[in-house]
Every structure is written in C-alpha cells, then in structure tokens.
Amino acid sequence: MSTPSKTDKAIQDLLRRAAPPRAEFEDLVIVPIFAVVAALILGAFTMLATNVELATIGQSYIALLKGSVGSLNAISETLTAAAPLILAGLGLALGFRAGLFNIGAEGQILMGGIAAVITGFSLPGLPFVLLLPLCLLSGALVGALYAGIAGWLRAATGAHEVISTIMLNLISYRLLDYLLRQPFIQREGRADPISKSVPDNAELPRLLDWLDPNLRVHAGIFLALAAVLVVYWILYRSKIGFEFRASGASPDAARFAGMRSGLIIVAAMATAGALAGLAGANQVLGVLDRATPGFSAGIGFDAIAVALLGRSHPFGVLLAGLLFGALEAGGRQMQVDAGVSIDLIGIIQALIIVFIAAPLLVRAIFPWGFRKPADVRKE
Amino acid sequence: MHIIARSSRIVALGTAILFSSAFAATAFTACQITDTGGIDDNSFNQTAWKGVQDAMEQLGIEGRFLESQAETDYEANINSLLGGQCDIIITVGFLLGDATQTAANANPDQKFSIVDFAYDPEIPNILGQVYATDEAAFLAGYLAAGMTKTGTLGVFGGINIPPVTIFMDGFHRGAAYYNAQKDTSVIVLGWNPDTREGLFTNNFDSLDDGRAYAQNLYDEGADIILPVAGPVGLGSAALADELGTEQLKIIGVDADLYFTDPAKKHVYLTSVTKRMDATVFDVIKNTMDGAFKGGVLVGSLSNGGVDLASFHDMEALVPEDLKAELAAIRQGIIDGTIKVDGN
C-alpha cells in the first residue's frame, strides 16, 4: 500500500467527523438541531435577498410545516420520500463507519432498481409472498455486486473508492439507458427508454389506500425501519461490524490486530451497496412501478447528506431521513402555497450540511446551547 | 388570410374575456405541473405556463405551478395539488401521462388537462392537448433545405417520445419534399423516420448536451440544426453564437426563441412554434365557462396551434422565392393537398 498522502489524510479527517467514534449527546443531537434552525433562518435571509416579501416568507415556512406533517396526506408523502433516503443513507453511514467514502449510492440505486424491475416482470406468475421478497433480494444483490466492484478495486489495487464510485455512477447512467432500450425490458409500443411495468403482486403494498387512493405511503417504510435495526445490529452487535468500525477508526491498528482489511473493505462496500440497491427497489416497487432513466432522482446524493446529518448512526440516519423526507414533501407545499421556488429547499438542505460539517460554527452561533468548552475538552 | 382568421379569433376571444372578467368574482384556480427542465426554460414549460399567466391577466384567475425536478416528482406533485384547491390541474408533458391518468381515475371529480398526451379510450375528466407539429416542422424542413450551404441539416431530440419525434418527422419530410421539388440531395442527420432511430440526449435539461450534440452535427457538416429538447437547445444556440451564424443557424422549438432567448436571438433562423399558451388558455377559459369536456384538442396549422415563426433578423437572408414557396406549401398543408405524414 502507498504511504498516506495529504488527500488521504483530509478524507480521514472528514470521515472522522462524519462518523464520530463516540456518540456524544451534543454532537449527535444538539448540533444537528441547531444546524437545521440556523439553515432555516439563513434560508429566510436568502428569500429576503431575492425580494420575497416578509409575509410570504412566513407563509412559506407555515406551508413547509403543513406540507410535511400537517395532514394525513402530508405525513404519507413525508414517509414516502423518507424511505429510500433512510435505506441509502444507512448504506452510506455503514461505509463511513468502515472508513469508506462511498459516493456511488446513486449508481447502486439505479442498478438495484432495474434488477428488481426485471425480476418483477419476468416472473409475473409467482405469488406475492414469493415474488416481492425475490424482487427486493435481487435489488439488494445487484446493488451489492455493483458496489463490490469499487470495494474490490480499492482492496486489490488501492484505487480510491471516491473516484471509482463516481465513475461507476456515470457508467450506471449509460448502462441503464442501454438496458431500458433492450426489447425484453422496454415497454411494448414505446420508443423512449422506459421499462415494462412491475406486476401488482411484486409491488410494495400501499398501506392506506383503503382510506384515500391518493395516499402513497407504502410498505417500504417498514423495510426502512427494519433496515435501521439490522444495521444497528451489524454495527454494534456483530463481529463483522466491530471489524468495520475498527478498520474505520484506525486501519493500521485493525490490520495489526489481524483483521483482513481487504475483505472488510469489500464486505463493507457490498453491504452499503445492498442497502442502496434496496432503496432503488423500494422506489420502483413502491412508487414508480417501472424504471426510467431518471428514477433515482438524486436520492443517492441526498443520502450522503442524510448520513452526515445522522452522524452515521443508524438512529440518527432514521431521523435525518425523516427530516429530509419532510423537507421534500413540505417543499412542494411551499411552492404551491407561497410560490417560493423549490430550489430554496435545496439551499436549506445544503446549508444544513454546511453547519453540520462545521460544528464549531454552530457552537459559535448558539453558545448558550452547549456546555462550556472547558467541560468538553477532556479528550 | 389565415392570419386574419386567427386575429379575428383572438378578438372574439378578447371580447369574451372582457365580459367574463367583469363577472368573475370568485377566484378560479388553475394549477400547472411542469415537466423537468424548469418553468423558465425559454421554451416548452414556459410556453405552457404563459397560457396560465395570460389567463391570470385577462380572466383574473389565480394560477399556481409546481416544478418537477425528476420523474419521481410527477405523482407526488399532482398529489399535493389535489384536495379541491384547483379548479383544473394542467400537467405539461407526455411523460406525465401515466401519473395524470392514475390521479384522474382516483379523483373522478377533479378536472385535468394534459399537454402532449391523448388517451385512447378517452377519460371523461382529462382533456388532452396535442399538436400537429409535423405540419409546422415540415415548413421548417423545407426552409432549412432551401437555406443550407453545406447540403446537410441536423436534428436531435430530448427523449424518443411522440411529441418530440413528430418535430423530427416533419423536419425530415419537409427537407425530403424540397429535394423532390428541386432535384437536390439535402440530407438530414440525426433522425430516420423509417427506423424511428436517431440522436437523443435522453434528458430535457442539460445545456451541455445541447452544445455537444450540436457540435457533433456541425462537425458532420450540418449548418442548420433543429434541437427538439426544450432548454437543451439553448446550449446549441450558445455554440452557434460562438461559431457565428454564417457557420451555424438554429431553429427554435415550442416558443419563438427570438423573443424568449433575447441574448442569443441572432442565431435563430426561425422557430417551430407550438402554441401551448393558446390551447392552455382556451382550456382554462372553457372550464371557467362550465364547458369542460374530456377528450382531445388538436392544435394545427389551420387553427394556429402550430406555426412557423417569422425570420426576424434573418428576414433579408431568406430569398423571396423561398418565402413564396413556403406560403404555397403552407396553404397546401391546410388544404390537404400536401401530406406531411409521409404517405
């Protein structure tokens, strides 16, 4: 292996911040909360600077609240948007814990999703109890394999996963375009890249459509909750999880302790890819019921933010995923009620990340929210 | 004559508007959902939104819009406009066809209208707005074939869907018609109307792609390019601006790009306009008057739903003979003596 360069060190530093070794209450809870508050305030200033009236700004934040938790439909939309973010975010968090900066969730989502679609429409005769798990499994498996490529490249050749996952994202876009135009995948009678529909017995069932057919929340949210518990168990209760965390915290120490770093890298990448693949399967089986070139919709990148905001802790990721889901659902309402551009939601999300990445800044803005530095500095 | 017919239609509409706005006290709300590319794309979404804006101005209605940032947004966006707050929901784009159908079936009392999609069989609460764009694109193809110096034209599309390829079909056949009339051999790169294969960016938002695809076509000899991909074409216009209009001219689509893209207005030879603003306005107006009916509304050359924009700055470059021929062909298409569908 090569000697650690300056970039490696910077990335190590970043990862340490993304996945803090000890779960401190302040870093885990207070910093994210203040980051969100600060981002909302700065978002209001951004609106002011772009000539939005004060009343409209107030109206838009009320709409944000209303659109995310203000009604049954709003909650349903929040959960629908949150499920894939939680799933993919968990994968990335697990990678961060193992010291891997995986940017490739987007590609893994696409590959997992298309695999789930193909499995779905290829075996329409199977009963629901068999077909749905099979579709989810194929999504997870293909996601794992796709991410495993980057893991293997890292382990075998030292090629940095940041670079290789970004490149694999680009490959996945074109591969998907190509696959969607293959006659056995492309929908009959259509010339544009769009897959056949998934049969009903492969779809994640909608939970509340008996109440109102417009409620889109589906069983994927249970999938996400289950994944939170499983990832928690893997990370903190299993041997491989200990190895992930050990090699993430100090690769050298882990190697000297006899852990096989190459295997751990591939395993961690594959697990992360499986979760991202599940996120893709969740989208096609729960929301879209087909695959098109844009079906990942940037979830793989938003999930990076979710993992960072959640401090790479499974429960943190759950909360962060719900928050980002709420921002997405509420952002729509903001646009409808107040006519504020949906891009503003992107700005607020980005600001949250900025504040998360700079905890000292948050401490400086809200000094009264934290214990005195003297009490904290005992490391 | 045609123009007179159209303007009289507008006048009639105008008087109707005056009356209706005088009595319109309650706020009628029209809600629009754009396709990807943004509401300020200078072409597709913007033209459709202009229909709502015109209605806001002239009919005193309230208008709202929601931008789709990805295909996953379609259903979610429609959902957030349900619940009785919109008197009509107008979805813009072929790709919203499935999502609109699902929502319309689940909410039979909500009125919908969709641009670029027609349902077969008809759905009682959706009015589809489709356009015989090939008629106007046929004229553009004939014009371009008459104007090219290299004997090569270029065309590329956003996604291989009917409302895009209908432009490419018309353009291709218009150039072929020129060849047949003049015994020339102008070729059109980027689309084969028989195999239905061609050059597609597979998105409606990347200006970089618009530039790269135009560069490829230019490198192959094309000196007039028709980009059928909404805002993607703005990237092509940027290339034409750099190369100079002697080297490369662009034909706009949907709106008259001379007006909507004023920074690059000098690169546009003309535009194939698709008057979504007019049809959207009409749909809103009819719905206000209680005359909404599911089905299909077709915009064509004869009713002004599609047209070829004026040449503006390039007026002097287009030979008078060519202009006269275009006028004759246009009449022929309206009369039905010239077929644009290739049969």
Interface residues (C-beta under 8 A of the other chain):
Chain A: G67 N73 E77 T80 A81 D177 R190 A191 D192 P193 P213 N214 R216 Q283 V287 L288 T292 P293 G294 F295 A297 G298 A329 R332 Q333 Q335 V336 G339 S341 I342
Chain B: C31 T36 R64 F65 L66 E67 Q69 A70 E71 T72 D73 E75 A76 N77 N79 S80 L81 L82 G83 Q85 L95 A103 A106 N107 I159 N160 I161 P162 T165 R196 N202 N203
